[in-house]
Amino acid sequence: MTPYQAICTAAQRRLRPILLTTTTTVAGMIPLWIGGGVMWEPMAIAIIFGLLGATVLTLGVVPMLYSILFRVAIPK
């Protein structure tokens, strides 16, 4: 398989587990954000948005940076 196909296949295979993990963790943190108290609300907000940002990095930016740094050509 070409390097471009390998990048696309790897991103597709990791999509479901990463999104499921992110969704369940964010859903579990929402009650703490809404009514967790003085200490728990900021922690829940940090975890939620940090995890959402990390998900975008993992599924979007990392494969893109890999293809740029290793000069993987997109087939026409």
The 8 nearest C-alpha neighbors of each residue, nearest first, counted from 0:
[[1, 4, 5, 2, 3, 8, 6, 7],
 [0, 2, 4, 3, 5, 6, 71, 74],
 [1, 3, 5, 4, 6, 71, 0, 72],
 [2, 4, 6, 5, 1, 71, 73, 7],
 [5, 3, 7, 1, 6, 2, 8, 0],
 [4, 6, 2, 8, 3, 7, 9, 1],
 [7, 5, 3, 9, 4, 8, 10, 2],
 [6, 8, 4, 10, 5, 9, 11, 3],
 [9, 7, 11, 5, 10, 6, 4, 12],
 [8, 10, 12, 6, 11, 7, 5, 13],
 [11, 9, 7, 13, 8, 12, 14, 6],
 [10, 12, 8, 14, 9, 13, 7, 15],
 [13, 11, 9, 10, 14, 8, 15, 16],
 [12, 14, 10, 11, 16, 15, 17, 9],
 [13, 15, 11, 17, 12, 16, 18, 10],
 [14, 16, 18, 17, 13, 19, 12, 11],
 [17, 15, 19, 18, 13, 14, 20, 12],
 [16, 18, 20, 14, 19, 15, 21, 13],
 [17, 19, 21, 15, 20, 16, 22, 14],
 [20, 18, 22, 16, 21, 17, 15, 23],
 [19, 21, 17, 23, 18, 22, 16, 24],
 [20, 22, 18, 24, 19, 23, 25, 17],
 [23, 21, 19, 25, 20, 24, 18, 26],
 [24, 22, 26, 20, 25, 21, 27, 19],
 [23, 25, 27, 21, 26, 22, 20, 28],
 [24, 26, 28, 22, 27, 47, 23, 21],
 [27, 25, 23, 29, 24, 28, 22, 30],
 [26, 28, 24, 25, 29, 23, 30, 31],
 [29, 27, 25, 31, 26, 43, 30, 24],
 [28, 30, 32, 31, 26, 27, 33, 25],
 [31, 29, 33, 32, 28, 34, 27, 35],
 [32, 30, 35, 28, 29, 34, 33, 40],
 [31, 33, 40, 29, 30, 43, 35, 34],
 [34, 32, 30, 31, 29, 35, 40, 36],
 [35, 33, 31, 36, 32, 30, 40, 39],
 [36, 34, 31, 39, 40, 32, 33, 30],
 [35, 37, 39, 38, 34, 40, 31, 32],
 [36, 38, 39, 40, 35, 41, 34, 42],
 [37, 39, 36, 40, 41, 42, 35, 43],
 [38, 40, 35, 42, 36, 41, 37, 43],
 [39, 41, 32, 43, 35, 42, 31, 38],
 [42, 40, 44, 43, 39, 45, 38, 32],
 [41, 43, 45, 39, 40, 44, 46, 38],
 [44, 42, 46, 40, 32, 45, 41, 28],
 [43, 45, 41, 47, 42, 46, 48, 40],
 [46, 44, 42, 43, 48, 47, 49, 41],
 [45, 47, 43, 49, 44, 48, 50, 42],
 [48, 46, 44, 50, 25, 49, 45, 43],
 [47, 49, 51, 50, 45, 46, 52, 44],
 [50, 48, 52, 46, 51, 47, 45, 53],
 [49, 51, 53, 47, 48, 52, 46, 54],
 [50, 52, 48, 54, 53, 49, 47, 55],
 [53, 51, 49, 55, 54, 50, 48, 56],
 [52, 54, 56, 50, 55, 51, 57, 49],
 [55, 53, 57, 51, 52, 56, 50, 58],
 [54, 56, 52, 53, 58, 59, 57, 51],
 [57, 55, 60, 53, 54, 59, 58, 61],
 [58, 56, 54, 55, 61, 59, 53, 60],
 [57, 59, 55, 56, 54, 10, 60, 61],
 [60, 58, 56, 55, 57, 61, 62, 63],
 [59, 61, 56, 63, 62, 64, 57, 58],
 [60, 62, 64, 63, 57, 59, 56, 65],
 [63, 61, 65, 64, 60, 59, 66, 6],
 [62, 64, 60, 66, 61, 65, 67, 59],
 [65, 63, 67, 61, 66, 62, 68, 60],
 [66, 64, 62, 68, 63, 67, 69, 61],
 [65, 67, 71, 63, 64, 69, 70, 68],
 [66, 68, 64, 70, 65, 69, 63, 71],
 [69, 67, 65, 70, 66, 64, 71, 63],
 [68, 70, 66, 67, 71, 65, 64, 72],
 [71, 69, 67, 68, 66, 72, 65, 73],
 [72, 70, 66, 69, 3, 2, 67, 73],
 [71, 73, 70, 74, 3, 66, 2, 67],
 [72, 74, 3, 75, 71, 66, 4, 2],
 [75, 73, 72, 3, 1, 71, 4, 2],
 [74, 73, 72, 3, 71, 4, 1, 2]]
